Amino acid sequence: MDNAKLRAFTPLFYLVWSDDLLTQKEFTTLRDFITSQSWLSEKEQQFLLSKVDVSNPPSRENINNWKKELEEIVQVNPAINSIYDLVKVLSNNDANIDKLKPSFAKIENDLGFLGEEIISTFKSTTNTLTTKNTTHTNFDVSKLTGILDGKQAAIINKVKAVISKPEFAYQSETDNTAYRNKVYEWCKILAKENFGNKAYPSEYGGGDNMADYFAIMETLSYHDLSLVIKFGVQFGLWGMSVYSLGTAKHHKKYLKDIGTLTLPGCFAMTETHHGSNVKGLETTATYNHSNQTFTIQTPHKKAQKEYIGNAALHGQMATVFAKLIIDNHDYGVNAFIVPLRDTQGNTLTGITIGDCGPKMGLNGVDNGTISFNNVVIPKENMLDRFATVNKKGEFESPIPSDNRRFFTMLGTLVGGRIGIPRSALAAAKSGLTIAIKYGDQRRQFGPEGGSEVPILNYRIHQRRLLPHLAKTYAIHFGLQYLTSRFLSKTDEEIQEIEALAAGMKSYSTWSTRDILQECREACGGKGYLSENRIDALKNDTEVYTTFEGDNTVLMQLVAKNRLSEFRKSFGEMGSLGIINYVYQNAKTAVAEKNPIITRKTDENHLLDMEFHLQAFQYREKSILASAAKRIKKLIDSGLEPYDAFNVVQHHMIDVAQAYLERVTIEQFQIAIETIEDESVKAILSKLAQLYALSQIEKNKAWYLEEGYMESVKTKAIRKMVNQLCWDIRPNAIALVDAFAIPDSCLAAPIAFQ
């Protein structure tokens, strides 16, 4: 194309033919653009149209020549930042081209291109990979650390100081018994620091500070995860079950010794045949009024308590969940304190303890099985905050409804579903820190004759890690919100908060699972070496997705809560209520679903946080309404509610997922608004944009099916995700440094090259 004004179209031709993802629609868009240019003669238009003939694509040699020409022009014109700038140079500043700036901006928009990303395609490999995109810091890392730590900064720093001491050096023993005993010794050190009793009342030696306790759990998770689980079993599950389900007599008798680890114990809920279905537990506690005792019994082998932390080696007592039987009547699951061993570690009469043996991870935790054979305990060992046996030997409860009493009892234990996702978050931060630091130093390939470049400078490597980094930051603020809601909860809010905790536990632990797998692969063979810790992080957090509630089961609990909130607003899912809900939702979306908005791809719009939140809200409301309609239709057709929910289980998971994604982006945005330091606010805004757009990209099929976006927009979003990764990359090291993980805890050689 020797004619200058024809050469002006070269960038568009190259981009059309080099992007395999462009469709017939985009080719049509370009043809319409060409034929609308009246300043071109018919012969010139026909020549240009021949270059976008789908049946006659250019040769690979032609495409490479176009690229080479464009690269040469960009190298000698560094001020070029858009397609229009490039077109103007190619046309020798043709006056007609000068008038077409809006038209070229529109075609760029219609085709879903982003100017800076396109131009970077034509810049030399040396410039884009080794000079422009190098590590630097645009913000005060310590200020960001302060924002992440918040009001718990003091206790977080204290915990970091303790776990950085020489006695907390990682263990290399392969002997599980030695490993378990080392973890137990670590727990004793933490108890002496008053970390374990931090949430207990001061009258029993505690700190009256649940917020600090959660921060301790998360910070300990930068160290050995067997330690944090052993710590959580002792001071959280065992201690908090006594505190939350017991009354003053139990608190006075046990809490101080639990908090100092003088009385190691267990939380014995799960049975071989019943994990998630707590109501189905088969262990029994039969009341004997004649001597005012309970007899704890395991009716058969499959009813034994299983996976019980602290059971195999160290536990002396356990909170045992069992069905209360009085005069052959089953009063449902209640909690009892049952001795297991004496102070010398000898198993007591009637108690049979087994060892679960080696596990995929967390082998520093002594998980075991417990069976009871006519084990007699005194009446006062019943944890009787919500139910008791009176002096007449009759069952009493301040909560008359069996169902409500059961869920109230379990609701007091929801704190575990805050500690676990925060622990998972810390593990994700550790994995990302290792992988990103390694990617910044590890060099592979490079321009011909040039030096090799850091692998984190490659866009695909950025794509692998940086959206995960953005999501980790988003979940951090989501979990801060959950913690705050939990600590200030009212009776009216408790069900919503329980559902939110169940959902965030699932969302965080699934995210950590995926992040650590990507980190392992992103580090290649080095990530496979145990010395670099990703294997331990992966294996130890694998069970996070199923303990404290199986994630898939918990997500259904979340969805049912969202449906119950739906019913509160619109009355038992009546047809009129659903129609009203959908209508209101549709009204909100009218502006967003008009043809201009569904195709809108300009940078300001794509980066607009209001657009992000509206897209998440629309998805959440639409999926919830459609699930409600489906369930109602199934029930109206004669299906039992249980069967109706079973039919739509996959839909229920989507309901929960959409809700959690909306909560997470919303809380991230709210947190950003409170930040005063402009440089910190700017980098967190980039992360929030990346999180939002990468989630929209993940769900793009849904948005396309709904007509909420057209393909030109989802493609522009894909390109914007690439651009945001590119923009964030120079600050990637600073962003993981802001986690302030102690070097002794990180302890991966590849993170310190």
Rosetta blueprint (number, residue, H / E / L):
1 M L
2 D L
3 N L
4 A H
5 K H
6 L H
7 R H
8 A L
9 F L
10 T H
11 P H
12 L H
13 F H
14 Y H
15 L H
16 V H
17 W H
18 S H
19 D L
20 D L
21 L L
22 L L
23 T L
24 Q H
25 K H
26 E H
27 F H
28 T H
29 T H
30 L H
31 R H
32 D H
33 F H
34 I H
35 T H
36 S L
37 Q L
38 S L
39 W L
40 L L
41 S L
42 E H
43 K H
44 E H
45 Q H
46 Q H
47 F H
48 L H
49 L H
50 S H
51 K L
52 V L
53 D L
54 V L
55 S L
56 N L
57 P L
58 P L
59 S L
60 R H
61 E H
62 N H
63 I H
64 N H
65 N H
66 W H
67 K H
68 K H
69 E H
70 L H
71 E H
72 E H
73 I H
74 V H
75 Q H
76 V H
77 N L
78 P L
79 A L
80 I L
81 N L
82 S L
83 I H
84 Y H
85 D H
86 L H
87 V H
88 K H
89 V H
90 L H
91 S L
92 N L
93 N L
94 D L
95 A H
96 N H
97 I H
98 D H
99 K L
100 L L
101 K H
102 P H
103 S H
104 F H
105 A H
106 K H
107 I H
108 E H
109 N H
110 D H
111 L L
112 G L
113 F L
114 L L
115 G H
116 E H
117 E H
118 I H
119 I H
120 S H
121 T H
122 F H
123 K L
124 S L
125 T H
126 T H
127 N H
128 T H
129 L H
130 T H
131 T H
132 K L
133 N L
134 T L
135 T L
136 H L
137 T L
138 N L
139 F L
140 D L
141 V H
142 S H
143 K H
144 L H
145 T H
146 G H
147 I H
148 L H
149 D H
150 G H
151 K H
152 Q H
153 A H
154 A H
155 I H
156 I H
157 N H
158 K H
159 V H
160 K H
161 A H
162 V H
163 I H
164 S L
165 K L
166 P H
167 E H
168 F H
169 A L
170 Y L
171 Q L
172 S L
173 E L
174 T L
175 D L
176 N H
177 T H
178 A H
179 Y H
180 R H
181 N H
182 K H
183 V H
184 Y H
185 E H
186 W H
187 C H
188 K H
189 I H
190 L H
191 A H
192 K H
193 E L
194 N L
195 F L
196 G L
197 N L
198 K L
199 A L
200 Y L
201 P L
202 S H
203 E H
204 Y H
205 G L
206 G L
207 G L
208 D L
209 N L
210 M H
211 A H
212 D H
213 Y H
214 F H
215 A H
216 I H
217 M H
218 E H
219 T H
220 L H
221 S L
222 Y L
223 H L
224 D L
225 L H
226 S H
227 L H
228 V H
229 I H
230 K H
231 F H
232 G H
233 V H
234 Q H
235 F H
236 G H
237 L H
238 W H
239 G H
240 M H
241 S H
242 V H
243 Y H
244 S H
245 L H
246 G L
247 T L
248 A H
249 K H
250 H H
251 H H
252 K H
253 K H
254 Y H
255 L H
256 K H
257 D H
258 I H
259 G H
260 T L
261 L L
262 T L
263 L L
264 P L
265 G E
266 C E
267 F E
268 A E
269 M L
270 T L
271 E E
272 T L
273 H L
274 H L
275 G L
276 S L
277 N L
278 V H
279 K H
280 G H
281 L L
282 E L
283 T L
284 T E
285 A E
286 T E
287 Y E
288 N E
289 H L
290 S L
291 N L
292 Q L
293 T E
294 F E
295 T E
296 I E
297 Q E
298 T L
299 P L
300 H L
301 K H
302 K H
303 A H
304 Q L
305 K E
306 E E
307 Y E
308 I E
309 G L
310 N L
311 A L
312 A L
313 L L
314 H L
315 G L
316 Q L
317 M E
318 A E
319 T E
320 V E
321 F E
322 A E
323 K E
324 L E
325 I E
326 I E
327 D L
328 N L
329 H E
330 D E
331 Y E
332 G E
333 V E
334 N E
335 A E
336 F E
337 I E
338 V E
339 P E
340 L L
341 R E
342 D L
343 T L
344 Q L
345 G L
346 N L
347 T E
348 L L
349 T L
350 G L
351 I E
352 T E
353 I E
354 G E
355 D E
356 C L
357 G L
358 P L
359 K L
360 M L
361 G L
362 L L
363 N L
364 G L
365 V L
366 D L
367 N L
368 G E
369 T E
370 I E
371 S E
372 F E
373 N L
374 N L
375 V E
376 V E
377 I E
378 P E
379 K H
380 E H
381 N H
382 M E
383 L L
384 D L
385 R L
386 F L
387 A L
388 T E
389 V E
390 N L
391 K L
392 K L
393 G L
394 E L
395 F E
396 E E
397 S L
398 P L
399 I L
400 P L
401 S L
402 D H
403 N H
404 R H
405 R H
406 F H
407 F H
408 T H
409 M H
410 L H
411 G H
412 T L
413 L L
414 V L
415 G L
416 G H
417 R H
418 I H
419 G H
420 I H
421 P H
422 R H
423 S H
424 A H
425 L H
426 A H
427 A H
428 A H
429 K H
430 S H
431 G H
432 L H
433 T H
434 I H
435 A H
436 I H
437 K H
438 Y H
439 G H
440 D H
441 Q H
442 R L
443 R E
444 Q E
445 F L
446 G L
447 P L
448 E L
449 G L
450 G L
451 S L
452 E L
453 V E
454 P E
455 I H
456 L H
457 N H
458 Y L
459 R H
460 I H
461 H H
462 Q H
463 R H
464 R H
465 L H
466 L H
467 P H
468 H H
469 L H
470 A H
471 K H
472 T H
473 Y H
474 A H
475 I H
476 H H
477 F H
478 G H
479 L H
480 Q H
481 Y H
482 L H
483 T H
484 S H
485 R H
486 F H
487 L H
488 S L
489 K L
490 T L
491 D L
492 E L
493 E L
494 I H
495 Q H
496 E H
497 I H
498 E H
499 A H
500 L H
501 A H
502 A H
503 G H
504 M H
505 K H
506 S H
507 Y H
508 S H
509 T H
510 W H
511 S H
512 T H
513 R H
514 D H
515 I H
516 L H
517 Q H
518 E H
519 C H
520 R H
521 E H
522 A H
523 C L
524 G H
525 G H
526 K H
527 G H
528 Y H
529 L L
530 S H
531 E H
532 N H
533 R L
534 I H
535 D H
536 A H
537 L H
538 K H
539 N H
540 D H
541 T H
542 E H
543 V H
544 Y H
545 T H
546 T L
547 F L
548 E L
549 G L
550 D L
551 N H
552 T H
553 V H
554 L H
555 M H
556 Q H
557 L H
558 V H
559 A H
560 K H
561 N H
562 R H
563 L H
564 S H
565 E H
566 F H
567 R H
568 K H
569 S H
570 F H
571 G L
572 E L
573 M L
574 G L
575 S H
576 L H
577 G H
578 I H
579 I H
580 N H
581 Y H
582 V H
583 Y H
584 Q H
585 N H
586 A H
587 K H
588 T H
589 A H
590 V H
591 A L
592 E L
593 K L
594 N L
595 P H
596 I H
597 I H
598 T H
599 R H
600 K L
601 T L
602 D L
603 E H
604 N H
605 H H
606 L H
607 L L
608 D L
609 M H
610 E H
611 F H
612 H H
613 L H
614 Q H
615 A H
616 F H
617 Q H
618 Y H
619 R H
620 E H
621 K H
622 S H
623 I H
624 L H
625 A H
626 S H
627 A H
628 A H
629 K H
630 R H
631 I H
632 K H
633 K H
634 L H
635 I H
636 D H
637 S L
638 G L
639 L L
640 E L
641 P H
642 Y H
643 D H
644 A H
645 F H
646 N H
647 V H
648 V L
649 Q H
650 H H
651 H H
652 M H
653 I H
654 D H
655 V H
656 A H
657 Q H
658 A H
659 Y H
660 L H
661 E H
662 R H
663 V H
664 T H
665 I H
666 E H
667 Q H
668 F H
669 Q H
670 I H
671 A H
672 I H
673 E H
674 T L
675 I L
676 E L
677 D L
678 E H
679 S H
680 V H
681 K H
682 A H
683 I H
684 L H
685 S H
686 K H
687 L H
688 A H
689 Q H
690 L H
691 Y H
692 A H
693 L H
694 S H
695 Q H
696 I H
697 E H
698 K H
699 N L
700 K H
701 A H
702 W H
703 Y H
704 L H
705 E H
706 E H
707 G L
708 Y L
709 M L
710 E L
711 S H
712 V H
713 K H
714 T H
715 K H
716 A H
717 I H
718 R H
719 K H
720 M H
721 V H
722 N H
723 Q H
724 L H
725 C H
726 W H
727 D H
728 I H
729 R H
730 P H
731 N H
732 A H
733 I H
734 A H
735 L H
736 V H
737 D H
738 A L
739 F L
740 A L
741 I L
742 P L
743 D H
744 S H
745 C H
746 L H
747 A L
748 A L
749 P H
750 I H
751 A H
752 F H
753 Q L
